[in-house]
């Protein structure tokens, strides 16, 4: 048997948004639904990554929050 080797192909198009939208509207309904699902999936992945980043972010303690408020009031009084 012959082994097939597939090479990656890159193609860049310089088209405007209106032209892209026109092309998308020409797709059959099933392909448009697949495109919509793919775009939504990518968006969900970005939101999930952002959520994970925010949940892992450092937080301040109650004591630090109190100190921040004290410093903030001192700065406001100084102005």
N, C-alpha and C positions, 0 to 999 in steps of 0.2 A: 504494500500500500504506500501511497505517496503521502508524505507528511506535509501539511499546509503550514506555511509560516505567514502570519499576518503582521503587517507593519502598521505602526500608528501613523495616522494621516492628520495633518493639521491644515485647516482651511480658514482663512480669515476673509470676512466679507465686510465691506464698508457700505452699510445700508442704514437708512434712517429708521426711526421708531415707527413712523407711519407705514413704511414698506414692510417692516417686520410684522406689524399687526395685520397688514393685508395678507401676508403669506400664512400667518397663523389661522386666519379666518378661512383660508382655502383648505385647511386640513379637514379630513373626515372627522365627524363628531367623536368617534372612539379615540382617535389620536389626540384630539384637543383635550379630551378627558384625561388621557395619560399625561399630557404635558402639564395640565393643571395639578394633577396629583403629584407629579415630580416637583413642581415649583413649591407646592404646599409642604411637601416633605422636607425640602431644603430649608424652608422658612422655620419649620418646627425644630429642625436640628439646631439652627442658629439660636432660636429662643431658648432651647434646652441648655445649650452651651453657656449662654449668658446667665441663665438662672443658676447653673452650677457654679459659675465664677462668683456670682454675688453671694451665694450661700456659703462659699468657702472663704469669703473676704474677712479680714480681721474686723472685730467689733470692739467698741469701747466698753469699759466697765462702768458701773454706776458711779464709782468714785471719780473716774475720768470725766464722765458727763457732768458731774457736779462741779468739778474744777473748771471745766470749759465754761459753764454758765457763769461762774464767779469771775473768770478772766474777761468774759464777754461784757459783763456788767461794768467791770472796772474800765474797760476800753471805752464803752459808751459814756461813762461818767467823765472820762478824761477829755472827750471831744467837746 
